[in-house]
């Protein structure tokens, strides 16, 4: 693991935790151990499930000693699903904003937290875009909405905004090129420096849990 200087560096993690699918009773303790071992300062989580008697984000936050903020993307008969932010530093403010869902039944959201870091207030965001491979149109509408929400919510914060998420898109898709400042075809030009390009090995995954993005 790359060492960090706590006086100048903030370690960020983004992870899709897959709700209650699969062997969740086995997976939850592993997630706590992994979060503890990685020791990220701030974590963006996608596919977080909240049901009566089971609050997935809170359980992980308490198990790995984090502050916690949750935002629901959609509700069903058993509970809600959405995204969460975990932070070693105090969360001074949080909001959840619905994103355009297109014709798909599951709603999507952008979760925002203003975090009081030792370096100043940090506007931190996490999201989860539509997953269907043929639904680029919905993802394009979602990134346009995100590009409008981020600067409005980050106003007044000292540090640049950090956007994490599962974007469900290839790096050369229009929606990802738009976020990276490579096209203005979807709306006014924006630019997010891709943390994986600068700090990783230069590759991407289709599940963009690999892509932490900091607005400049």
N, C-alpha and C positions, 0 to 999 in steps of 0.2 A: 504494500500500500504506500502511495506517495505521502511522505511526511508533509505536515502543514504548520505554518506559523500562525497561532491563534490571534496574533496582533494584526495580521494582514490578510489572512486567508479564511474563507468560509467554504466548507465542504458540503456539497449538495448531492442528493440522491433522488432519482425518480424510479418508480416501480409500480407495475400493474400487479395487484395481489389476487385477482381472479375471484373476488367475492367468496361465496361458500362452495364453489364448484370443487369437485375432487375431494381428496381426504383432508378436509379443512381442520379437523381435530389434530391431525399430525402436522399440518402445515403451519398453524398459528405459532406453536412454540419455536419452530424453525425460523419463522420470520422474526420473532423477537430476538433470537440468538444472532441472526444475520444483521439486523439493525444495530444491535449492540456491538458486534464485531467491526462493522464498517465505520461506526461512530461518525455518521454524517451530522452536520449541524442542523440541516433542514432537509426534510423529505417530502416529496410530492407523491401521493399514492392515488392510483386509479382503481376503479372497480372495488370500492369499499362498501360493505353491506352493513346496514343497521336494521335489526329486527327486535321485537320484544325479547329481552334477555340476552341479546347478542349485539354489541356495538363494536364492530371490527376495528375501526380506527382508534377508539378509546382503549380497547384492550391492548393494541400494539403500543400506543403512546404510554400507557401505564407500565407495560412490561419492559419497555426500553427507556423509560424516563424522559418523556417529551411532553411539551405543551401540544395542544391538539385543536384543530379546527376542521369541521366537516361541512360539506355542501351536497345536497341531494340533487341528482340529475333526473330521476324518475321514481315513481312510486308504483308498487303493485299490491296485491292482496296480502302479502306477507311482510312487507317492509319497504325500505327505500334503498336505492343504490346511488352512489356518487363518487366524489373525490374527497381526499383529506390532505391536510398539511400538518406535519409534525415538526416541532421546532425545539431545539435546546434553549433558545432565547425566548423571552416573553412575546406573546402575540398580543399586540395592542389593539388590533382592529381586524375584523374579517367580514367578508361579504361573499355571497354566491349569486352568480348571474346565469340565467338560462341562455343557451345558445340555440340558433335555428336548428331544428331537427329534421327538416325536409319532410318526406313522407314516411319516415321510419317511426315505429311505435315507441322506441326508447329515447327519452329526452337526454340532452347533454348539457353540461354546465361548465363554467369557469369559476374556480374557487380562488379567492384572493385573501392574503393575510399580510398585514403590515407587521414586520418583525423588528423588535428592538435589539439589534446586534451591537456588539462593542464598537463596530465601525460606523454605526449610524442606522437610521431606519431603512429597512430593506422591503421593497414591495415584491412579494413572492406569489406566483400563480401556478396552478396546476389544472390540467384539463384532460379530457378523453374524447376524441373525435369519433364520428361514425366509423364503424369497422368494415362495412361491406365494400369489397374491392371495386364494385361498379358504382359506388356512391360518391365519387369525387365532387359532384355538384354540392352535396350537403357539406362536405369538409371545406370546400371553398367558401361557402357562406359562413361557416363557423370561424374560419381564420380571419375573415373580414370583420366579423363581430369582435373577435379577440383583439385585433389590431386597433379597434376603436376603444375598447374597454380598458386596455392596459394603461395607456397614458393618462386617461381620466382618473383611474383609481390610484395610480402611482404619484399623482401630483402632490408635491409637498414632501415626498420622501427624499432622503439624502442620497441613497445609492441607486444605481441603475436597476431596472426591473429584471427579474429572473422568471422565465416562463418554462415550465416543465410539463411533460404529459406523454400520454400514449396517443400519437397523432395518426396511427393506422395508415401511413402513407409512405411511399418510397421517397427518397431524398430529391429525386428529379421530377416529382409530381408538381403540378401547378401550385397546389396549396402550400407545399414546403418551399418551393422556389419563391413564392410570395413572401413568406415569413423571413427568408434569408436575404431579401432585398434584391433578388435576381430578376424580378418582373413586377411591373405595375399593372398588369392586365386585369387583376382582380379588384383594384382600387388604388387609393393613394399609396405611394411607395413607403414602405417601412423597412427596417433593417434589424434583424436579430442575429448577433454573432453566435454561431453554433459552437457550443462548448466542446462537443465531441471532436470537431475539426481541430480546435486549438489545444485541447487537453487530452484527447483520446488517441486512437491510432489512425484516425482519418476515415474510418468506415462507419456505416450506419446499419441499423436494423429496420425492417418494415414496421415492427412495433417500436415506435420511437421513444421507448423508455430510455434509449441511449442518448436522446437529444435534449440536453438542457440548453436553454436559449436566453441570452442576456441582451436586453434592448439597449441600444446606444443612440 
